Amino acid sequence: MSIAGDRELTLVGTLMYKHEDYQKAVELIASGDVVTQPLVTKHFAFEQYPEAYKFIDAQGDKSLKVMIDL
């Protein structure tokens, strides 16, 4: 950003997703129309977070999503 400021450049950006997209995704997951469970490789209790990070270090290349449950 310092380059843009130093050179007084004008930047125009856009977000790929809108708030409505997230709302629709939540609705689809909540209704069961989109099943997310196959995406989760393993769950850990919050108290086991050190083990979760060890698992990610050891199995990260074979895992899609590791959840730390609160």
N, C-alpha and C positions, 0 to 999 in steps of 0.2 A: 504494500500500500504506500510505502514511502516514495516509490518511483512515481506512482500516480500523483501523489501530492507535490513532489518536487517539480514535476513537469506540467502540473495543473491539467492533467488529463481528465476527461469525462468518461466515467464507466457506467454502462447500463447493464443490469443483470436481470435475471428472471429465475424463479424457482420452478422446478419441474413438476412439483405436486402442489395442489391447493388444499386448503383445510377440508373442503368437501370430499376430497379423495381419501383422506384419513378417516373421516366419519364413515364413509361407505365401507372401507376396509374393516373397521371395527364392527359395523353392522353385519357384514358377511361372516366374520369369524364368530361373532356372538350367536348368529342364527345356525351355525354349523354348516353353512354352504361352502365355506373354505375351512379345510381341516389342516391345522398347523402342527399337530402332534408328531407326524413323521419328520418334521424339521428339527426336532429337539433330540439331541444325542444322549444327554444325561442331565439329571437334576441333582443339585446338592442343597442341603439345608444351609441357611445363612452361617451357622456356626462352623460349617465345614468349608468355608471359602478358601482356606489355604490349600485344602485337598483339591478343590475345584481348579485352582490355578495350576497346581501340579499336573492335574489331568489334562488341562489345556496345553501345557508345555509338552507333555508326553504324547498326546493324542490329537493335537490341534489339526494336523494335516488329514486326519481321518474323521473329524467332527464337523458338524454343521453349526449347531447351536448348543451351548452349555448354559444351563439356567442355574442361577443362585436364587433360591426361593426365600422370600422375606416373610 
